[in-house]
Amino acid sequence: MLTYTPKEMMAIAAARCIKDGDIVFCGTGISMLAAMAAKHISAPASRIFFETGAIDSHLEEVPLAVGDPRVMYRTALNGSLMDSFAFMQNRLTGDRVVGILGAAQIDRYGNLNSTVIGDYDHPRVRFSGSGGAADVASFVGRTIIFMQHEKRKFVETVDYLTSPGWLHGGDSREKAGLGSNGPWRVITNLGIMAFEKTTRGMYLKEHFPGVKTDDIRQNMNFEVDVSRSRRTTEPSSQELDILRNQCDPQRLIL
């Protein structure tokens, strides 16, 4: 039997969600690793770009951050933050742009909080805030969200709305002027969530090998439908080899 870590499973699960022709906007950490793995495994014709202005990066090894000079190697364009965000919002790219985000809290409609825990004026914890996450959540065609599957993170109502998801569900996102695209997948260390087409509520799409659906439900502060969940296919030896030895041989993220 192959052995692998939850972080490796998460990265490979996200890589499988990225298809040829997708344009991937990613940040630091596991999102960068997932985008890189996709180019090597399932989507060689996908394109990666970063908020620092590097568009269509050719990544030979995983960078430490979006400002790492390695993100600029053999790019189609080394521009500015303005170039990157204009590219992200370009209507000609349509729903081909995939944004990968993380957060401290998420609710059933995919709204994200990366600003504060507790009251905004007197928080228990204050984070770095949106960065470009609110723009990504507002304008890209699809978003993939990475979360650790903990009860304190999957909440009924986020303490602060940093990045909009499907807002209050239904057509509330469109009524707010944000269009019909939004959160698409939530990938955790336990499984993969998706969103209903009408209510826009979260449901369990896949559970990772060795994980019970009850484990997932018990680590959330709201109820989710688990009846349609299927077991995720385990990483293959080829996927793990590429992830470990081509994408992150120095184990900077893994």
N, C-alpha and C positions, 0 to 999 in steps of 0.2 A: 504493500500500500504506500502511496505517496504521502509524505508529510509536508504540511505547509502551514503558515500562520494566518490568523484572521486578516491581517493587513495585506498579505499576498492575495488572499481570496477576494478582498475588496477591490484591489487594483485590477485584478483580472476580470472580475465581474463588470467593472466600469469600462474596461477596455473592450469587452464584448459588446457593449452598448453603442460604441462609436463605429460608424460605418464609413466606407469610402465616399468621398465627397463632403463629409462633415468638416466643419471649420471649428476647431476647438479652442475656446478661450479658457485658460487655466491659470491657477495661482501656484503658490509654493506648496511643496509637500506631496502628499499622496495623489492629489489631482494632477500634478505634473508627471508623476510616475505613470499614472493610468493613461494619460494622453500619449506618452512616449511608448508604452507597451502596445497601445492600439496600432500605432504606425508599424510596429514590428510584427504584430500577431494577426490582426483582423482587418486593418484599414490602412494599407500602405499609401493610399491616395488621399488620406485625410490631411488637414493642414492645422498646425498649431500656431497660436499667436498669444502675445503677452501684453499686459497693460503698459509695460515700459516701452512699447513701440516696435518690438521685434515681431515681424509677420512672416509666416511660413518658415519657422525655425527648423534647422536640420540638427537635431540633438544627437550627439554621439555619446554623451554621458549626461546623467541627470544633473541639472544645475542645483545649487543650494537655495536660490531664491530667484524671483523674477528680474532682479537687478544684476544677477550674475552675468558676466560677459559671455558665458557659454550659450546663453539664449540667443545671442546675435550671430552665431556661426552659420554662414552660408544662407542667410535669410533672403527672401525676396525684397524686403524693405526693412531698414532700421530707421524707424520714424520716431515720433513722439507719443506721449500719452494721448494727445488729441487725435493723432492718426489712428491709434489702436481703437479708441472708443468710437470714432467715426466709422471705421471698418465694421465694428461690432453692430452698429445701428443701421448699416447700409441695407436698404430695402431689397436690393438686388440679390443679397445672400439668402433672403427668406428664412425658412426654418432650418437651413443647413448649419447655422451657428449653434454650437452646443457650449453652454457655460458650465463649468464645474465649480461648485461652491461648498463651503463648510460654515458651521455656525455653532453657537452655544445652545440655542433652543430652536425647536421647530414645532408647529402645531399641525392639526389634522389637514389643513389646507396648504401646507408647504410654506407658510409665512416664517421668516427667519429672524432671529435676534442674535446679533453679535455686538451689541452695544453695552447693555447693563443687565445685571440680575438684581431684581428688586426695584424700588422706586428710583426714577431717573435722577432726581435731585439728591437723594440720599441712598445710593445703591449699596448692596452688599459686595458686589464685584463690578468693576468697570473694565470693559474690554476696549480694543483699539477702534472699534466701530466698523463702518461699512467698507472703507477703502473704495473699490469700484463695484462692490457686490450689489448695491441697490440698482446701479445702472445695468449690470448683467441680468439681474432678476427681472428688471422692467422691460428690457429690449431684445434679448436674444430669443432665438426660436425655441430652444429647449434648455432646461437646466437639470443637471445631475447634482445631487446634494450628498456629500459625505457626512455621516454622523456616527458617533459612538452610540450604541443602543443602550441608553440608560434612561430610567424613569424621569430623572430630573431634566433631561434634554427633550423628551417627547411630552410636551405640555398641552393642556387644554387651550390656554391663551398665552402667547409670548409676552414677556414682561415689557418688551419694547419692539416695535415693528421696524427692523432695520432694512430688510429686503422683502418686497412683496411677493407672495405666492399667489394662490387663487383667492386671496383676501377672505371673504365670508362664504365662499363656495358659489355654485351656480354660475351665473353670468356677471357676478359682481366685479370681477377683474376687467372685463370688457367695458362695463359701465363706467369704471374709473378711468378709462382711456388707455389701458395698458395692452389691449389687443387680446387675441385668443390663444396665444402661446404662453407657456409658463412652466412651472415645475413638472418634470417628466418622471424621474426616478429618484428615490432616496436609497442610497447604498450604505448599509451599516455593517458592523462586525458579525451580525446575525442573519441578515437577509436583504432582500430588495423590496422596496415599497413602490407602488404606482398610484395613480389618481383616477377616480371614476370620471367618465366623460361628461356626465350630467351634473352630479352633485359636487364634483371635484374633491371629494373626500378621499383620504388615504386608505389604501387597502394593501394587504400582503400579497405580493406577486410570487416571490420565491423565498424559500428558507434554505440556508446553507447546510451542507452535509454535517450531520451530527447535531443539528439544532432542532428543537421541537417548537412547533408553533406556539405552544403555551409559554415557552420561555420568552418569546417575542412579545406576546400580549401582556405578560406580567411586568415587562420593562417599559411600559407606556402608560401615560396618564389619561389616555382616551381609548375607546374601543375601536378595533379595526376588524374588518372582515378577513378571516384567514382561510375561508372555505375553498378559495380558488388557488391557494398556494401550491407550488410544486417544488420539488427538491432541485436546487441548483446543481448543474453538472460540475463535478470536481475539476480543478485545474489539471490539464494534461502535463506530462513530463516536459513537452516542448514549450508550453506556455511558461512553466516555472523556470525552465532553463533560460529562456529569453529574458524574463523579468529579472532574474538574479544575476545573470552573467553578461547580458548586453545592456540592460537598462540601468541597473544599479549594482555594479560589481563591487563598489566600495561600501555598500550598505548604508548610504547616506540617509535614506528614507526607510528602507526595510529594516 
